[in-house]
Amino acid sequence: MLKTIALKTSMKTLALLSVTAFAATSGLVFGTMQAASALSWNWNYSGTGIAANGTFTTNNTPNDLGFYLISGITGTRNGETITSLQPAGTPIPGNEPFNVDNLISLNTQQLTIDGFGYSTSGGNYSSPFFANFLPTPGYLEVFSAPPITLGSENFGTEDSELPISFSATIITVPEPTSILSLIALGTLCAGSALKRNKRSKFTEKKLKKVS
């Protein structure tokens, strides 16, 4: 009889440890599924003689005004491949001293007055931004092409500042592998618990007969 009680106590302890381990592991999987370290976006803009589109990578937490920080960019502008993102806190060459901040939002106003900047395979630079100083506020793109002359007041005939229509949307979704891992883990733990229950009942009956 004492053996049966000891066995039951032992099995309860094992079951509790299994549930605890499963909860902890599930928490790790859920955490992976719920919180992506970065977000992916689709973006595009167009204007007279301008067509640009691509993707952004940003952090996953907006600031107090709802803006995310762009950390990476891909895409094309008028057939030229985008080669790099202009570092935040610096101006695109030829548009000094207007620094970009590389912020993007899902708000109605998606860019700030500083906007973002990038370079292209043709040696050109672009900086879309929100022009709140216009009679009717809207988006503009500053375009700077070789030969680059420092200073926004030194715009050449190859440079421009034109109205554009701008749009960006988040495209990140939970990774299917994370969801599948969770399902597989739950199935494995449930199956193991069922097998343990069957074995423990069989062993318990044998012990009762011996007693």
N, C-alpha and C positions, 0 to 999 in steps of 0.2 A: 504493500500500500504506500509506503514511504517513497519507494522508487517511482510509483505513478505520479505522486504529488511533485516530486523533484523534476520529473520529466516535463510535466505540464508547465511548471515555473520556468524551466529552461526554454521551452518552446515559445512561451509568451515573451520572454526577453529577446529571443532571436527575431520574433515577429516585429517587436517594437523597434529593434535596431534596423531591420529591413525597411520599415516604413520611414524611419528617420533618414536613412541613407537615400531612399527614393525621393523624399521631399527635397533634400538638399541638392541632389543631382538635377531634379526637375527644375528647381529654382535657377540653377546655372543655365540650363537649356532655355528656360523662359526668358532669362535675362539677355541671352544672346539673341533671342528672337525679337524682343521688344525694343532693344536699344542698339541701333546701328551707330557705329562710330563716325560715319559720314553720310551725307545725303547726295544723291545724284539728281540733276536737273536737266531738262531740255530748255533751250533758249533760242530765240530768233528775233531778228529785227530787219526792217526794210525801209527804204526811202528812195528818192529819185537817184537811180544809178547805183543803189546799194542793196545788197542781199547777203545777210550773214546769219549763220545758225551753228548750233553745236551743243555741247554739254558742259555743265559746271559740276564741280565737286565742292561741297561746303561742309562746315561743321553741322552738327545735328541739333544745336541749341541756339535759338535766336536771341538777340539782345533785347533790351527793354522796349525797343521800338519795333520789334518783329523782324529785324534784319539778320541774315546769316552771312558769315564771312566766306567768300569764295577762296578756295585754296588751289584749285586746278581748273583748267579750261581746255577744251578741244573744239575743233570745228573748222569752218572755212568762211572767208569773206571774199565775195566776188571771185570765187574759184581759187583763191590763195589759201593755203593751209595755215591755220593759227599755230604758231610755234611756241609761244610762252605767254604767261600771265604777267602783266606789269605789277611789280611788288607794291602792296598797299603802302601809302605814305610817300609815294614818289610820282612824278608826272610822266606821261609818255613823252619821249623826245619830241621837241618842237611845240610843246604846250606848257612850258614852264610859266609860272610856278604852281600850276593847278594839279595838286596831288590827287590820285585816285584813292578810294577807300575799299574797293572791291566788295561792296555789300549788296545783297540781293534779298528781296522780300516777296511774300505772297500778298502784300497789301495792294491796294489800288495803285499807289505809287510804288513801283517795284525797285527803282534805283534811287540813290540819293543825288544831291547836287554835285557830288564828287565822282560818282559812277565807278566803272571798272575800266581797265585798259589791257591791251594785248598787242603782240607783234605778229606779223605774218611772214610767210616764206619769201615774199617779194621785197622784204626790208621795210615794209610800211607799218604804221602804228595807228590804232583806233581806240577811241575812248567814248563809249556811250554814257550819257548821264541824264538826269532829270533837270530841266531848265525851269526853275520856279520863278525866274526873273522875267520871263516872257509875258506879254499881255494875256495870252492864253497858255499857261504852263504846259509843258510837254517834253518829250524826249528829243535830244539832239545827239549827233555823233560828231566828235572832232576827229578828223583824219589827217595824219601827217605822213608825207611821203618824201623820199630822197630827192634832192639833197636836203638833209635835215639842218635847219637853222634854229638854234636855241631861242626860246622865247615865243610866247603865244602871239606877240605883236608882230612877229616876223613871218606871218603866213605867206607862202608863195602860191603861185598859180596851181601847183600840184596839190595843195592842201585845201581842206574844206571844213565847214561846220554846217550840217544840214539836218532838217527835221527827220525823225524816223518814228516808226511804230515798233514798240518793243513788247515782248512777252516771254515769261519764263514759268515753268511748272515743275514741281517735284515729281520724280518718277521712281524713287526708291520704294520697294515693297519688301516685306519679310522674306528672308531666304527660305526656299522650300526645304533645303537640307536641314534647317533648324527644326521645322515642323515635323519632318520625317523622323529626325533623331528623337524627338519627344515621344512620338507614337511608338517607335520601336522600343524605346526605353521602358515605357509603360507596359507594353505587351510582354517584354522580357521579365520584368519584375513581377507582374501578375502571374505569369506562367510558373516562375520559380516558387512563388508563395503557394500556389495550388499544389505543386509537386511536394513541397515540404509538408503541407497539411495532410496529404494522402499518406506519406511515409510515416508521419508522426502518429496518425490514427492506427496504422497497421502495427507499429512498434508498441503502442499503448495496449492494444488487444493482447499481444504476445506477453507483455509484462503482467497483465491482469491474470492470464492463465497460469503463469509461473507462480504468482502470489497465491 
